[in-house]
Amino acid sequence: MPKLVKQFALVVRPDEEMADIEAYTEFDPPHIAVRDSVYYLARKRDGRCRMTFAHELGHLVMHPGIAKLRTESAARTVKDIRFFESAEWQAKKFASLFLMPEHIVVEFGNAHQIAECCQVSTQAALIRFNEIKHLRAAKPLATCVQETINDLTE
């Protein structure tokens, strides 16, 4: 991470200090703060918690300058923008592509295999598996998501 984002820090905070926030990203200085229980479970390869980290990484690399919160409750929807323009949608899509890249997903015949290999939840793997099945017919990714994925894989 320090090569990608200078002065980056990961801050693990007690659950009670984080209230219902799982993790958030800040930019001055650049860091991701995460509740202790999420950090612990991510280290145990919990798919949901790994997705939380990847989601915050997406905010860090794609949306510099604005703090984002990942809460246990559903995020509020903004009706004035199209879904793919939403920073939350972009970070979620980034997390999916980061943890389950196409060149790996295509090697498997079902979502359970993807979940096991990529250490993500079965639900996330099923969504990604279905995306890949229909990839040729799908609309292209939002430009900022595709550019960030390209930059990180070069």
Phi, psi and omega in degrees: 000319181301333177288326181280315182229110181297144178064021180294145175220145171254124182245120178259123184244152177300145181307315184295333178285335184267354182054235181263011179274126178281316182196160173208161181243136173231161189240354182225088356283162183292122177202158171247126175256138183220145178290149184305317183294325178291317177300313180301312182291325177297322177294336177271009177071031175290124185300317181298317182287325174297322178295323177300314178298314181295323177299313180293324175299320177302315177299317184300317184269338183254335187232053183297141173107342182233124179294140178234144178246139172248111184253165177289331178277161182297143178288147177289144178267146178254122187274350184274353182235158175286152187305320183284352175272349181289131177299326179292316178297316181298316180294322178295316178295316177304312182301317180298313181290326180293315182276337182226071182295150184306317184296340176269315183302320183294346180282349186247153183264351179204166184293327181296322178294319178297314181302317181292314182294314186270356179055055176234171178291155177299323179299313179296319180295321179295318177299313181293319178301315180293326176298315183294322178301325184251018187301318183297328181268350185286157175287154179294157178294157172304139186305316183294326178292311181297318180297319180294316177300315179299315180298321183284338182264356179277000000 
